[in-house]
Amino acid sequence: MTLRIGIDLGGTKTEIVALDAAGAVRLRRRAPTPPSYDGVIALVGRLVETAEAELGSRGTVGLGIPGSLSPATGLVRGANSTWLNGGRLDRDLAARLGREVRLSNDANCLGVSEAADGAGAGFDTVFAVILGTGVGAGIVTGGRILEGRNRVAGEWGHNPLPWMRPEEYPGPACWCGKQGCIETFLCGPALAADADGPGARDASALPARAAAGDAAAAAALARHADRLARALAHVVNILDPDCILLGGGLSNMAHLYEEVPKLLGRYVFSDVVTTPLLRARHGDSSGVLGAARLWD
């Protein structure tokens, strides 16, 4: 049996999946992500070796990370799990596992999975967004990842929020060193803080609270939907993808799929906007399934 192993390295959890030659899932499990570079190397090594021992077969390994490898240095850069930055993760994991490891941005992996057999199947150009603790995107066209010359294609979360209102300017400070990045307005902790004040980080209960009449929750959700529409309008104006799909924790908020498409027309430079906004079919597992497909 030949395995394709995928790993999704998240800020709080790491997931592994093993696919057989037919693409069927043979194993899937999760573990807490250690907040250190050496801890990540040890965890990934242990997960892969345990999976292979359990299934009695060796496999290819693909890894989705919250960042990318610099084409100049080969080092991880742009990861909001900042302990990864500056590491030669592909080389160090290859040494740990005794084989080549393919890495890509976690949003790229989301896009690959969903374009293959998820919500983006049948669309030529897919813009795949992660809305979670961080915000990013991947671009898949013709079934292939668009990495870009500098390997930053899709790093939309670190553009400034478009059409800022006076009360929004200059925007919150971002971990990347700039202010007003889309991520600082659209990530889960930002939405929670908008509703409940500094220190709040969990936005998952806001839709239920809004439905029950909580005015602060409803207002925060409305601001968030409008900001997402503004941010995605820039993507449509530049790339005009065949579909936009959402993954990450906030993608489970059903109102986004009703409200954002209605708002896009205010901002897109077109007399018609028919771009579908879709929820990732594979949910939280899209990234790890896409990582396994990096060897396809």
C-alpha positions as CSV (number, residue, x, y, z in Angstrom):
1,M,0.0,0.0,0.0
2,T,1.4,3.4,-1.0
3,L,0.4,6.3,1.3
4,R,0.1,10.0,0.7
5,I,0.5,11.7,4.1
6,G,-0.7,15.2,4.7
7,I,-0.1,17.4,7.7
8,D,-1.8,20.7,8.5
9,L,0.4,22.7,11.0
10,G,-2.0,25.1,12.8
11,G,-1.3,27.6,15.5
12,T,-3.1,25.5,18.2
13,K,-3.5,22.1,16.6
14,T,-1.7,19.9,14.1
15,E,-3.7,17.3,12.0
16,I,-2.3,14.4,10.1
17,V,-4.2,12.3,7.4
18,A,-3.0,9.3,5.5
19,L,-4.6,8.6,2.1
20,D,-4.3,5.3,0.2
21,A,-3.7,5.1,-3.6
22,A,-7.4,5.5,-4.2
23,G,-7.6,8.6,-2.1
24,A,-9.5,7.0,0.7
25,V,-8.7,8.2,4.3
26,R,-6.9,5.4,6.2
27,L,-6.0,7.4,9.3
28,R,-6.7,10.9,10.7
29,R,-5.8,12.4,14.1
30,R,-4.9,15.6,15.8
31,A,-2.5,16.8,18.4
32,P,-1.7,20.1,20.1
33,T,0.9,22.2,18.3
34,P,3.9,22.9,20.5
35,P,4.9,26.6,20.5
36,S,8.5,26.0,19.5
37,Y,10.4,25.1,16.4
38,D,12.1,22.0,17.8
39,G,8.8,20.9,19.2
40,V,7.2,21.1,15.8
41,I,9.9,19.0,14.2
42,A,9.5,16.4,16.9
43,L,5.7,16.4,16.7
44,V,5.6,16.0,12.9
45,G,8.3,13.2,13.0
46,R,6.3,11.4,15.7
47,L,3.0,11.7,13.9
48,V,4.3,10.4,10.6
49,E,6.3,7.5,12.1
50,T,3.4,6.4,14.3
51,A,0.9,6.6,11.3
52,E,3.3,4.5,9.1
53,A,3.9,1.9,11.8
54,E,0.1,1.6,12.4
55,L,-0.7,1.2,8.7
56,G,2.4,-0.8,7.8
57,S,3.5,1.3,4.9
58,R,5.7,4.3,4.1
59,G,4.4,7.4,2.3
60,T,5.0,10.8,0.7
61,V,4.7,13.7,3.1
62,G,3.1,17.1,2.3
63,L,2.9,19.9,4.9
64,G,0.7,23.0,5.0
65,I,2.1,25.8,7.1
66,P,0.9,29.3,8.1
67,G,3.5,31.1,6.0
68,S,5.8,30.3,3.1
69,L,9.4,29.5,2.2
70,S,11.4,32.4,0.9
71,P,12.7,31.8,-2.6
72,A,15.9,33.7,-1.7
73,T,16.8,31.9,1.5
74,G,14.6,28.8,1.8
75,L,13.6,29.9,5.3
76,V,10.1,30.1,6.6
77,R,8.8,33.7,6.6
78,G,5.4,35.3,7.2
79,A,4.1,32.7,9.6
80,N,1.8,34.0,12.4
81,S,3.1,31.0,14.4
82,T,6.2,33.2,14.7
83,W,8.4,30.4,16.1
84,L,8.5,28.9,12.6
85,N,10.0,32.0,11.0
86,G,13.6,31.8,10.1
87,G,13.7,28.0,10.2
88,R,14.6,25.7,7.3
89,L,11.6,23.6,7.9
90,D,11.7,21.5,4.7
91,R,15.3,20.5,5.2
92,D,14.9,19.9,8.9
93,L,11.8,17.7,8.5
94,A,13.5,15.8,5.6
95,A,16.4,15.0,7.9
96,R,14.1,13.9,10.6
97,L,12.0,11.7,8.3
98,G,14.6,10.5,5.9
99,R,12.8,11.7,2.8
100,E,11.8,14.9,0.9
101,V,8.9,16.8,2.4
102,R,6.9,19.2,0.2
103,L,5.6,22.4,1.9
104,S,3.1,25.0,0.9
105,N,1.0,27.7,2.5
106,D,-2.0,26.3,4.4
107,A,-4.4,28.4,2.3
108,N,-2.9,26.9,-0.8
109,C,-3.6,23.4,0.6
110,L,-7.2,24.4,1.3
111,G,-7.5,25.6,-2.3
112,V,-6.0,22.4,-3.8
113,S,-8.3,20.2,-1.8
114,E,-11.5,22.1,-2.5
115,A,-10.6,22.5,-6.2
116,A,-10.0,18.8,-6.6
117,D,-13.2,17.4,-5.1
118,G,-14.7,20.0,-2.8
119,A,-16.8,23.2,-3.2
120,G,-14.4,24.5,-5.9
121,A,-14.6,21.4,-8.1
122,G,-15.5,22.4,-11.7
123,F,-14.2,26.0,-11.3
124,D,-11.1,26.9,-13.2
125,T,-9.8,29.7,-10.9
126,V,-10.5,29.4,-7.2
127,F,-9.7,32.0,-4.5
128,A,-9.6,30.0,-1.2
129,V,-9.8,32.1,1.9
130,I,-8.9,31.1,5.5
131,L,-10.8,33.1,8.1
132,G,-9.6,31.9,11.5
133,T,-7.0,33.0,14.0
134,G,-5.2,34.5,11.0
135,V,-6.4,35.5,7.5
136,G,-4.9,34.4,4.2
137,A,-5.8,32.9,0.9
138,G,-4.6,30.6,-1.8
139,I,-5.1,30.7,-5.6
140,V,-5.6,27.6,-7.6
141,T,-6.0,27.8,-11.3
142,G,-6.4,24.8,-13.6
143,G,-5.9,22.5,-10.6
144,R,-2.5,24.0,-9.8
145,I,-1.3,26.3,-7.0
146,L,-0.4,29.8,-8.2
147,E,2.7,30.5,-6.0
148,G,3.9,33.7,-7.7
149,R,7.4,34.9,-8.5
150,N,8.0,35.8,-4.8
151,R,5.8,32.9,-3.4
152,V,3.4,35.4,-1.9
153,A,0.4,34.9,-4.2
154,G,-2.7,35.0,-2.1
155,E,-1.2,36.9,0.9
156,W,-4.2,39.1,0.8
157,G,-4.6,39.2,4.6
158,H,-1.6,41.6,4.7
159,N,-3.0,44.2,2.3
160,P,-4.6,47.1,4.0
161,L,-8.4,47.0,4.5
162,P,-9.9,48.8,1.5
163,W,-12.1,51.9,1.7
164,M,-11.4,52.4,5.4
165,R,-14.0,54.5,7.3
166,P,-12.7,57.4,9.4
167,E,-13.4,55.4,12.6
168,E,-11.4,52.5,11.2
169,Y,-8.3,54.4,10.2
170,P,-5.3,53.7,10.6
171,G,-6.4,50.3,11.8
172,P,-4.9,48.0,14.5
173,A,-1.3,47.1,14.7
174,C,-0.5,43.8,13.0
175,W,2.1,41.3,14.1
176,C,3.7,41.8,10.7
177,G,4.8,45.3,11.7
178,K,2.2,47.3,9.7
179,Q,-1.2,48.7,10.6
180,G,-4.6,48.2,9.2
181,C,-4.0,44.8,7.6
182,I,-7.1,42.9,6.5
183,E,-6.2,40.2,9.0
184,T,-6.5,42.7,11.9
185,F,-10.1,43.3,11.0
186,L,-11.3,39.9,9.8
187,C,-9.7,37.3,12.0
188,G,-11.7,35.6,14.7
189,P,-10.1,37.4,17.6
190,A,-10.6,40.8,15.9
191,L,-14.3,40.0,15.4
192,A,-14.6,38.9,19.1
193,A,-12.9,42.1,20.3
194,D,-15.1,44.3,18.1
195,A,-18.2,42.8,19.8
196,D,-17.0,42.3,23.4
197,G,-13.9,44.6,23.8
198,P,-10.2,44.1,24.2
199,G,-9.2,40.7,25.4
200,A,-12.1,38.8,23.8
201,R,-10.9,36.2,21.4
202,D,-13.7,33.7,20.7
203,A,-16.3,34.8,18.1
204,S,-18.1,31.5,17.7
205,A,-21.1,32.4,19.8
206,L,-21.8,35.7,18.1
207,P,-24.3,34.5,15.5
208,A,-26.5,32.8,18.1
209,R,-26.3,35.9,20.3
210,A,-27.3,38.1,17.4
211,A,-30.2,35.9,16.6
212,A,-31.3,36.1,20.2
213,G,-31.3,39.9,20.0
214,D,-27.9,40.9,21.2
215,A,-27.4,44.3,19.5
216,A,-23.6,44.4,20.1
217,A,-23.1,41.0,18.5
218,A,-25.4,41.9,15.5
219,A,-23.5,45.2,14.9
220,A,-20.1,43.5,15.0
221,L,-21.2,40.8,12.6
222,A,-22.6,43.4,10.2
223,R,-19.3,45.4,10.3
224,H,-17.4,42.2,9.7
225,A,-19.5,41.2,6.7
226,D,-19.1,44.6,5.1
227,R,-15.3,44.6,5.7
228,L,-15.1,41.1,4.2
229,A,-17.1,42.3,1.1
230,R,-14.7,45.3,0.7
231,A,-11.6,43.0,1.0
232,L,-13.0,40.5,-1.5
233,A,-14.1,43.2,-3.9
234,H,-10.4,44.0,-4.4
235,V,-9.7,40.4,-5.3
236,V,-12.6,40.4,-7.8
237,N,-11.3,43.6,-9.4
238,I,-7.8,42.2,-9.8
239,L,-8.2,38.4,-10.3
240,D,-11.9,38.0,-11.0
241,P,-11.9,34.3,-9.9
242,D,-14.6,31.8,-10.9
243,C,-15.5,31.3,-7.2
244,I,-14.4,32.4,-3.8
245,L,-14.6,29.8,-1.0
246,L,-14.2,30.2,2.7
247,G,-12.4,27.9,5.2
248,G,-11.3,28.4,8.8
249,G,-13.4,28.7,11.9
250,L,-15.4,31.8,10.8
251,S,-16.4,30.1,7.6
252,N,-19.1,28.3,9.7
253,M,-21.0,31.5,10.1
254,A,-23.9,31.0,7.8
255,H,-24.8,34.7,7.5
256,L,-21.6,35.4,5.5
257,Y,-22.9,33.5,2.5
258,E,-26.1,35.6,2.5
259,E,-24.8,39.0,3.4
260,V,-21.4,39.3,1.6
261,P,-22.6,38.5,-1.9
262,K,-25.3,41.3,-1.5
263,L,-22.6,43.8,-0.5
264,L,-20.0,43.0,-3.1
265,G,-21.8,45.0,-5.8
266,R,-21.2,48.2,-3.8
267,Y,-17.4,47.8,-4.3
268,V,-16.7,45.7,-7.4
269,F,-16.0,47.7,-10.6
270,S,-18.6,46.0,-12.7
271,D,-22.3,46.3,-13.5
272,V,-22.8,42.7,-12.5
273,V,-21.2,40.5,-9.8
274,T,-22.1,36.8,-10.0
275,T,-19.0,35.4,-8.2
276,P,-20.3,32.5,-6.0
277,L,-19.2,32.6,-2.3
278,L,-19.0,29.0,-1.1
279,R,-18.2,27.2,2.1
280,A,-15.4,24.7,2.0
281,R,-17.0,21.2,1.6
282,H,-14.3,19.4,3.6
283,G,-14.5,21.9,6.5
284,D,-11.6,21.8,8.9
285,S,-10.0,18.9,7.0
286,S,-9.6,20.8,3.7
287,G,-6.0,21.9,4.6
288,V,-4.7,18.5,5.6
289,L,-6.3,16.8,2.6
290,G,-4.7,19.4,0.3
291,A,-1.3,18.9,2.0
292,A,-1.5,15.2,1.1
293,R,-2.2,16.2,-2.5
294,L,1.0,18.2,-2.8
295,W,2.5,15.1,-4.4
296,D,-0.2,14.6,-7.0
